């Protein structure tokens, strides 16, 4: 796309959304952000809140809103499950709101869904032919969201299914963030999570690459969701030891899980990213070492810093 686009980002004050806004602004796009700040935060937007190309609207996407002149919508407004009813309302009413804005503006719509659509099912998870086992409220919510969007036959809808994501601005409720923050502050850690738990997480910079590549692609198959996840795995013990050594933390790490060292604990979801690699030529580039370094750097220095992945993309 040669034209400088006007992009609406829902949930733009959240972890993924704020990093998407930053990338789009660095590319020179005009960005309108909608967020009700229930889980997002203005502190996530510190670097660009007063950028003349950025516009912020406090609004809950579950209620209708009229916005014109939009070329692309990136729908990141998918809150966590601390409030299950609001999560389901966002998946339902919020999806119709976003679809209506896209239809009235003839705008391209990139929707961030979740690997929870698969329930507790097959590993590794593929986009098709995957039996959904033990569906949760989140499973039903994102399934409904995708079904609604796929039935808007006139819309250019592009669905990305997010697996675990980590990096700067990640949710402070995340156990990984909590552990890293304790290491930075030299606090001892008592982990109920097994040291042999496999972490299957993708760095936020790679995730933003996938979102922008999907947004900027000229044509896209309908009903063609793609997984966005890592190709590299690491145990929690290796993850924390890498972080501890990196900053010379004096924290002591104690694991209270009774799991033996012969039991490798698999994550709920493993990502199969064959489809996005073949169709967008995308695959994660940031190693856990660099991803951990950038996340620690963010925790130590706060939000007013330049990200390594942003320096590379400008």
FENGI-V41074 format. One record per backbone hydrogen bond with DSSP energy under -0.5 kcal/mol. NH is the residue of the N-H (numbers start at 0). CO is the residue of the C=O. If there is no record, write none. Layout:
BEGIN
nh: (NH/NH)
co: (CO/CO)
END
This chain:
BEGIN
nh: (4/6/6/7/8/8/9/9/10/11/11/13/17/18/19/20/21/22/23/24/25/26/27/28/29/30/31/32/32/33/34/40/43/44/45/47/48/50/53/54/56/58/58/60/62/66/70/71/72/73/74/74/75/75/77/82/83/86/87/88/89/90/91/92/93/94/95/96/97/98/99/100/101/102/103/104/105/105/106/107/108/109/109/110/110/111/112/112/114/116/117/118/119/120/121/124/130/132/132/139/140/141/142/143/144/145/146/147/148/149/150/150/151/152/154/156/157/159/160/161/161/162/163/165/169/173/177/178/179/180/181/182/183/184/185/186/188/190/190/191/196/197/198/199/201/203/205/206/207/208/209/210/211/212/213/214/215/216/223/225/227/233/235/236/238/239/240/241/242/243/244/245/246/247/248/253/253/255/255/256/262/263/264/264/265/271/272/276/277/278/279/280/281/286/290/291/292/293/294/295/296/297/298/299/300/301/304/310/311/312/313)
co: (2/4/29/71/6/31/7/73/33/8/33/10/13/14/15/16/17/18/19/20/21/22/24/23/4/52/6/30/54/8/56/12/40/41/42/44/44/47/50/30/32/34/56/58/59/64/5/5/107/7/72/109/9/73/75/79/80/82/83/84/85/86/87/88/88/89/91/92/93/94/95/96/97/98/99/100/101/102/101/70/155/72/107/108/157/74/110/159/161/113/114/115/132/118/130/269/128/117/130/135/136/137/138/139/140/141/142/143/144/145/146/147/148/150/151/154/108/110/225/112/159/227/199/201/166/170/173/174/175/176/177/178/179/180/182/181/251/188/253/189/193/264/233/197/163/165/202/202/203/204/205/206/207/208/209/210/211/212/220/158/160/198/196/194/234/235/236/237/238/239/240/241/242/243/243/188/251/190/253/190/259/261/195/262/263/124/270/272/273/274/275/276/275/284/286/287/288/289/290/291/292/293/294/295/296/297/302/306/307/308/309)
END
